[in-house]
Amino acid sequence: MSDLPKPRLRHGVVEVPVHHMRGGTSTGLVIWDRAAPRDLVLREELLRHLMGVPLAGERPGNRQVTGLGRGPATSNKVFFADIETAGDRPRLVSTLAQLAAGHAAIDWSVNCGNMSAALPLWALDTGIASATAGGFEIDIRNTNTGVVTTARMSREADGRFGMAEIPGVDGAFPSVDLFLHAPVGAKTGRLLPTGAVCDTVAGHTVSCVDVAVPMVIAEAAAFGKTAHEAPPALEADAAFMATLREVWTEAGLRMGLARRDGSPMTAEELRRSETIPKVCIVGPPRSGGTIAVRYFTPQTAHGSMAVSGGCCLAAAALIEGSVAHRVAQGLGLPGPAFAEHAVAIENPAGILDATVIARAGETGLEVQSAAYRRSTQILLQGWVPLTRASAELTAALLD
């Protein structure tokens, strides 16, 4: 690992090595954790320079022309990654920073299932891990949530990767299968954070479920929607978005969602949150799937479906009486033995196929793991000059 590039001084400006990558339908950066400052304040300054967000305060309408971020939350993600030993095998360890175009605040509270697909390819490309012909498998421990994922890639004798096409991405790219182990209670410690299968929140019946990510699930028809609308049309409906915001804010309070330091989030923090809780509206499928969804991150409508949210929704559809279960079609309930349950989720980009290994336990649904397939690619690898880096950041990077 000593051969991995570290920040350097060139033409009087500090430069940072990064991989600009796509994982699933998200894009962002992957950075070797040891190449970044230990101090959180300086690490966050680094992120703001790299992604082109305000260094302080807010700047509505910011186009991020000075950095590598691009508008929506799905294109403002940065993973810090390294390798550790777990038992007798290497394991990647990842920490996600979620940025937003219009303000300086950075969210460290969640993982990203889509961008996680970029991590095994990053590890192979940097040489931090190696693969033999036939396949490559590595565990990924996410520090934001504590969830451990197993990533699998196939590789031919000539070095080429197995390829996959996924909804929302044009063409075939290196395929990554991701398995989430013990994903229940990623943020709250419970499958049903409020203790109920359904709650009435801000006048709407919702199911609050925490599998890989905490999510608020509401029936589209209750908002006068179908869950088949184009995402821009939903975002343009100001009254709908205002109502949805009140739903996720109150639901987040009831779920007991917390900041990274464990202290409870306030209503205002939830109202402005770019990451938790996720929220979706669901309806009956129209194209042969199990359930239709429109997913929010929560401030913006997702152009497809986040895979962590997909795993959560798939598990929710297996909970008898939940909002998702009520509208799902062709899906049986789990029995007493662990078995695979396939859930096809219709979204704006096509169908996301999720698999949940679950059973009906004495106290409710028990989820062993959830799996999904993504593709990934390296968009660019190189050095980013930090023209406006503070003296403190420059010193920390070159230390």
C-alpha positions as CSV (number, residue, x, y, z in Angstrom):
1,M,0.0,0.0,0.0
2,S,3.0,2.3,0.3
3,D,2.9,2.5,-3.5
4,L,-0.5,4.2,-3.5
5,P,-0.2,7.8,-4.6
6,K,-0.3,10.5,-1.9
7,P,-1.0,14.2,-2.2
8,R,1.8,16.2,-3.8
9,L,2.9,19.8,-4.4
10,R,3.1,20.8,-8.0
11,H,3.4,24.4,-9.4
12,G,3.0,25.6,-5.8
13,V,-0.4,24.0,-5.5
14,V,-1.3,20.8,-3.5
15,E,-2.8,18.0,-5.6
16,V,-4.9,15.1,-4.4
17,P,-5.1,11.7,-6.1
18,V,-8.7,10.6,-6.8
19,H,-10.8,8.1,-8.7
20,H,-13.9,9.7,-10.3
21,M,-16.2,6.7,-10.6
22,R,-19.7,5.5,-11.3
23,G,-21.3,2.9,-9.1
24,G,-24.8,1.8,-10.2
25,T,-26.7,5.0,-11.0
26,S,-24.6,7.3,-8.7
27,T,-21.3,9.0,-9.4
28,G,-18.7,10.5,-7.1
29,L,-15.1,10.0,-5.9
30,V,-13.2,7.3,-4.2
31,I,-10.1,8.4,-2.2
32,W,-7.6,6.4,-0.3
33,D,-8.4,7.2,3.3
34,R,-4.7,7.5,4.3
35,A,-4.3,10.3,1.7
36,A,-6.8,12.5,3.5
37,P,-6.4,14.6,6.7
38,R,-7.3,12.9,10.0
39,D,-8.9,16.2,11.3
40,L,-12.6,16.3,10.4
41,V,-12.6,20.0,9.8
42,L,-9.8,19.8,7.2
43,R,-11.3,16.6,5.7
44,E,-14.5,18.4,5.1
45,E,-12.7,21.4,3.6
46,L,-11.0,19.0,1.2
47,L,-14.4,17.6,0.2
48,R,-15.8,21.0,-0.5
49,H,-12.9,21.9,-2.8
50,L,-13.1,18.6,-4.6
51,M,-16.9,18.7,-5.3
52,G,-17.3,22.4,-5.8
53,V,-19.7,23.2,-3.0
54,P,-19.7,26.3,-0.9
55,L,-16.8,26.5,1.6
56,A,-19.3,27.9,4.1
57,G,-23.0,28.7,4.4
58,E,-25.4,28.3,1.4
59,R,-25.3,29.2,-2.2
60,P,-28.7,28.3,-3.8
61,G,-28.4,27.4,-7.5
62,N,-24.7,26.5,-7.3
63,R,-23.7,24.7,-10.4
64,Q,-20.5,23.2,-9.0
65,V,-18.5,24.4,-11.9
66,T,-15.3,24.5,-9.7
67,G,-15.5,20.8,-8.7
68,L,-16.5,17.3,-9.7
69,G,-19.9,17.2,-8.1
70,R,-22.9,17.5,-10.3
71,G,-26.2,18.8,-9.0
72,P,-28.3,16.0,-7.5
73,A,-27.5,14.0,-4.4
74,T,-26.7,10.9,-6.6
75,S,-23.7,12.8,-8.1
76,N,-22.4,14.3,-4.9
77,K,-20.9,11.3,-3.1
78,V,-17.4,10.6,-1.9
79,F,-16.0,7.4,-0.4
80,F,-12.9,7.3,1.7
81,A,-11.6,3.7,1.5
82,D,-8.9,1.5,2.9
83,I,-8.2,-2.1,3.6
84,E,-8.2,-4.0,6.9
85,T,-7.9,-7.6,8.1
86,A,-11.0,-9.4,9.4
87,G,-10.2,-12.9,10.6
88,D,-7.9,-14.3,8.0
89,R,-8.9,-12.3,5.0
90,P,-8.7,-8.8,3.8
91,R,-11.7,-6.5,3.9
92,L,-12.4,-3.1,2.5
93,V,-13.5,-0.4,5.0
94,S,-15.5,2.5,3.6
95,T,-16.8,5.9,4.9
96,L,-19.3,7.9,2.8
97,A,-19.5,11.6,2.7
98,Q,-22.8,12.9,1.2
99,L,-22.6,16.5,-0.1
100,A,-25.2,18.8,-1.6
101,A,-24.7,21.4,-4.3
102,G,-26.2,24.4,-2.5
103,H,-24.7,24.3,1.0
104,A,-21.5,23.5,2.9
105,A,-23.0,20.9,5.3
106,I,-21.8,17.4,4.8
107,D,-23.8,14.3,5.9
108,W,-21.8,11.4,7.3
109,S,-24.8,9.4,8.5
110,V,-25.6,6.9,5.7
111,N,-24.1,4.5,3.2
112,C,-24.8,4.3,-0.5
113,G,-25.6,1.0,-2.1
114,N,-25.0,2.2,-5.6
115,M,-21.6,3.8,-5.1
116,S,-20.5,0.8,-3.0
117,A,-20.4,-1.1,-6.3
118,A,-17.4,1.1,-7.3
119,L,-15.3,0.0,-4.3
120,P,-14.1,-3.4,-5.5
121,L,-13.1,-2.0,-8.9
122,W,-11.2,0.8,-7.1
123,A,-9.4,-1.8,-5.0
124,L,-8.4,-3.8,-8.0
125,D,-7.3,-0.7,-10.0
126,T,-5.2,0.7,-7.2
127,G,-3.6,-2.7,-6.4
128,I,-4.9,-2.6,-2.8
129,A,-6.5,-6.0,-3.7
130,S,-5.9,-8.6,-6.4
131,A,-8.1,-11.0,-8.3
132,T,-7.5,-14.2,-10.1
133,A,-9.2,-15.5,-13.2
134,G,-12.7,-16.7,-12.5
135,G,-13.8,-14.3,-9.8
136,F,-13.1,-11.8,-7.1
137,E,-14.9,-11.5,-3.8
138,I,-14.3,-9.1,-1.0
139,D,-16.2,-7.9,2.1
140,I,-16.8,-4.2,2.6
141,R,-17.4,-2.8,6.1
142,N,-19.2,0.6,6.0
143,T,-18.3,2.8,9.0
144,N,-21.4,5.0,8.6
145,T,-23.8,2.3,9.3
146,G,-21.8,-0.8,10.4
147,V,-23.3,-2.8,7.6
148,V,-21.0,-5.4,6.0
149,T,-21.5,-6.1,2.3
150,T,-19.9,-8.8,0.2
151,A,-19.0,-7.8,-3.4
152,R,-18.5,-10.3,-6.1
153,M,-17.0,-9.7,-9.6
154,S,-16.2,-12.2,-12.3
155,R,-13.1,-12.0,-14.3
156,E,-11.9,-13.8,-17.5
157,A,-8.4,-15.3,-18.0
158,D,-7.5,-12.3,-20.2
159,G,-8.4,-9.8,-17.4
160,R,-11.7,-8.7,-18.7
161,F,-14.6,-8.4,-16.2
162,G,-18.0,-10.0,-16.6
163,M,-20.4,-7.3,-17.8
164,A,-24.0,-6.3,-16.8
165,E,-26.7,-3.9,-18.0
166,I,-28.8,-2.3,-15.3
167,P,-31.8,0.2,-15.4
168,G,-30.7,3.8,-15.6
169,V,-27.3,3.1,-17.2
170,D,-26.8,2.9,-21.0
171,G,-24.8,-0.1,-22.0
172,A,-22.9,-3.0,-20.3
173,F,-20.1,-2.4,-17.8
174,P,-18.2,-4.4,-15.2
175,S,-20.8,-6.3,-13.1
176,V,-20.8,-6.3,-9.3
177,D,-23.1,-8.4,-7.2
178,L,-23.6,-6.9,-3.7
179,F,-24.9,-8.9,-0.7
180,L,-25.9,-7.0,2.4
181,H,-25.6,-9.1,5.5
182,A,-27.7,-8.6,8.6
183,P,-29.1,-5.3,7.2
184,V,-31.9,-4.8,9.6
185,G,-31.7,-1.8,11.8
186,A,-28.8,-0.1,10.0
187,K,-29.6,3.3,11.6
188,T,-32.2,2.6,14.4
189,G,-31.4,-1.0,15.5
190,R,-34.9,-2.2,14.6
191,L,-36.8,-3.4,11.6
192,L,-39.8,-1.2,12.6
193,P,-38.3,1.8,14.3
194,T,-41.6,3.1,15.5
195,G,-42.7,-0.4,16.8
196,A,-45.6,-0.5,14.4
197,V,-46.2,-1.9,10.9
198,C,-48.1,1.2,10.0
199,D,-48.4,4.7,11.5
200,T,-50.5,7.7,10.8
201,V,-48.1,10.5,10.2
202,A,-49.1,14.0,9.1
203,G,-52.4,12.6,8.1
204,H,-51.0,9.8,6.0
205,T,-50.6,6.1,6.6
206,V,-47.0,5.1,6.3
207,S,-44.7,2.2,7.1
208,C,-41.4,3.1,8.7
209,V,-38.8,0.4,7.9
210,D,-35.1,0.2,8.5
211,V,-33.3,-2.4,6.3
212,A,-30.0,-1.1,5.0
213,V,-31.4,2.4,5.3
214,P,-34.3,4.0,7.2
215,M,-37.2,4.6,4.9
216,V,-40.8,6.0,5.1
217,I,-43.1,4.2,2.7
218,A,-46.4,5.8,1.7
219,E,-49.1,4.8,-0.8
220,A,-49.1,7.0,-3.9
221,A,-52.9,7.0,-4.1
222,A,-53.1,8.9,-0.8
223,F,-51.3,11.8,-2.5
224,G,-53.3,11.6,-5.7
225,K,-50.4,9.9,-7.4
226,T,-49.8,6.5,-9.1
227,A,-46.1,5.9,-8.5
228,H,-45.7,5.9,-12.3
229,E,-45.1,9.7,-12.7
230,A,-41.9,11.1,-14.1
231,P,-39.7,12.3,-11.3
232,P,-39.5,15.9,-12.6
233,A,-43.3,16.1,-12.6
234,L,-43.3,15.1,-9.0
235,E,-40.6,17.6,-8.0
236,A,-42.5,20.3,-9.8
237,D,-45.7,19.7,-7.7
238,A,-44.9,22.1,-4.9
239,A,-47.9,21.2,-2.8
240,F,-47.0,17.5,-3.1
241,M,-43.4,18.0,-2.1
242,A,-44.4,20.2,0.8
243,T,-46.7,17.5,2.1
244,L,-44.1,14.8,1.6
245,R,-41.6,16.9,3.5
246,E,-43.9,17.1,6.5
247,V,-44.4,13.4,6.4
248,W,-40.8,12.5,6.4
249,T,-40.0,15.1,9.0
250,E,-42.6,13.8,11.5
251,A,-41.8,10.2,10.6
252,G,-38.1,10.8,11.2
253,L,-38.8,12.2,14.7
254,R,-40.9,9.1,15.5
255,M,-38.2,6.8,14.2
256,G,-35.7,8.5,16.6
257,L,-33.2,9.3,13.8
258,A,-29.9,10.6,15.1
259,R,-26.9,12.5,14.0
260,R,-23.5,10.7,13.7
261,D,-22.7,11.6,17.3
262,G,-25.9,9.8,18.5
263,S,-27.8,12.9,19.4
264,P,-31.4,13.1,18.1
265,M,-32.0,15.0,14.9
266,T,-34.3,18.0,15.2
267,A,-37.4,18.6,13.0
268,E,-35.5,21.4,11.1
269,E,-32.6,19.1,10.5
270,L,-34.9,16.4,9.2
271,R,-36.8,18.9,7.1
272,R,-33.5,19.9,5.4
273,S,-31.8,16.5,5.4
274,E,-30.3,15.3,2.1
275,T,-30.0,11.7,3.3
276,I,-32.4,10.4,6.0
277,P,-35.0,9.2,6.1
278,K,-35.4,8.1,2.6
279,V,-39.0,8.3,1.5
280,C,-41.0,6.7,-1.3
281,I,-44.5,6.4,-2.7
282,V,-45.6,3.0,-4.0
283,G,-48.4,1.7,-6.1
284,P,-49.4,-1.4,-8.1
285,P,-47.1,-2.5,-10.9
286,R,-47.9,-2.1,-14.6
287,S,-45.0,-3.8,-16.4
288,G,-44.8,-7.3,-14.8
289,G,-43.0,-6.3,-11.7
290,T,-44.0,-6.8,-8.0
291,I,-44.4,-3.1,-7.0
292,A,-44.0,0.3,-8.5
293,V,-42.1,3.1,-6.7
294,R,-41.0,6.7,-6.9
295,Y,-38.1,7.3,-4.5
296,F,-36.9,10.5,-2.9
297,T,-33.4,11.0,-1.3
298,P,-35.4,12.8,0.3
299,Q,-35.1,16.3,-1.1
300,T,-35.1,15.2,-4.8
301,A,-36.9,12.5,-6.8
302,H,-34.5,9.7,-7.8
303,G,-34.1,9.0,-11.5
304,S,-34.3,5.3,-10.9
305,M,-34.1,3.5,-7.5
306,A,-31.3,3.5,-4.9
307,V,-30.3,-0.1,-4.2
308,S,-30.2,0.3,-0.5
309,G,-33.7,1.7,-0.7
310,G,-34.6,-1.1,-3.0
311,C,-33.5,-3.7,-0.5
312,C,-35.5,-1.9,2.2
313,L,-38.6,-1.7,0.0
314,A,-38.3,-5.4,-0.9
315,A,-38.1,-6.4,2.7
316,A,-41.0,-4.1,3.6
317,A,-43.1,-5.9,1.0
318,L,-42.6,-9.1,2.9
319,I,-44.1,-7.6,6.1
320,E,-47.8,-8.5,6.3
321,G,-50.0,-5.5,6.6
322,S,-47.3,-2.9,5.6
323,V,-48.1,-0.2,3.0
324,A,-45.7,-2.0,0.6
325,H,-47.3,-5.4,1.2
326,R,-50.8,-4.0,0.5
327,V,-49.9,-2.8,-3.1
328,A,-47.4,-5.5,-4.0
329,Q,-48.6,-8.2,-6.5
330,G,-47.6,-11.8,-6.9
331,L,-45.5,-11.9,-3.7
332,G,-46.0,-14.6,-1.1
333,L,-45.2,-14.2,2.6
334,P,-42.1,-15.9,4.1
335,G,-42.5,-19.2,5.9
336,P,-40.7,-20.5,9.0
337,A,-37.4,-21.4,7.1
338,F,-35.0,-18.9,5.5
339,A,-35.7,-18.7,1.7
340,E,-35.0,-16.4,-1.2
341,H,-37.8,-14.0,-2.1
342,A,-37.4,-12.1,-5.4
343,V,-39.0,-8.6,-5.6
344,A,-39.1,-6.8,-8.9
345,I,-39.3,-3.0,-8.3
346,E,-40.7,-0.9,-11.2
347,N,-39.0,2.5,-11.2
348,P,-38.5,5.3,-13.7
349,A,-35.4,3.6,-15.3
350,G,-36.9,0.1,-15.5
351,I,-36.9,-2.8,-13.0
352,L,-34.6,-3.2,-10.1
353,D,-34.4,-6.9,-9.1
354,A,-33.8,-7.4,-5.4
355,T,-33.5,-10.7,-3.5
356,V,-34.3,-10.9,0.2
357,I,-33.4,-14.0,2.2
358,A,-35.9,-14.0,5.0
359,R,-38.2,-16.0,7.2
360,A,-41.2,-15.5,9.5
361,G,-39.8,-15.5,13.0
362,E,-41.6,-15.6,16.3
363,T,-41.5,-11.8,16.6
364,G,-41.9,-10.9,13.0
365,L,-39.9,-10.9,9.8
366,E,-36.2,-11.9,10.1
367,V,-33.9,-10.9,7.3
368,Q,-30.7,-12.7,6.8
369,S,-29.4,-10.8,3.8
370,A,-30.5,-8.8,0.7
371,A,-28.7,-8.8,-2.6
372,Y,-28.7,-6.7,-5.8
373,R,-26.7,-6.4,-9.0
374,R,-25.0,-3.2,-10.2
375,S,-22.4,-2.2,-12.7
376,T,-19.5,0.1,-12.3
377,Q,-16.8,2.0,-14.2
378,I,-13.9,4.3,-13.7
379,L,-14.8,7.7,-15.3
380,L,-11.4,9.2,-14.6
381,Q,-8.4,8.7,-12.4
382,G,-5.8,11.4,-11.6
383,W,-4.9,14.4,-9.6
384,V,-7.1,17.3,-8.5
385,P,-5.3,20.6,-7.8
386,L,-6.7,22.5,-4.8
387,T,-6.2,26.0,-5.9
388,R,-7.9,27.6,-2.9
389,A,-6.8,25.1,-0.2
390,S,-6.1,26.7,3.2
391,A,-2.5,26.7,4.5
392,E,-3.7,24.2,7.2
393,L,-5.2,21.8,4.7
394,T,-2.1,22.0,2.5
395,A,0.1,21.3,5.4
396,A,-2.0,18.3,6.6
397,L,-2.1,16.8,3.1
398,L,1.6,17.0,2.6
399,D,2.5,15.8,6.1
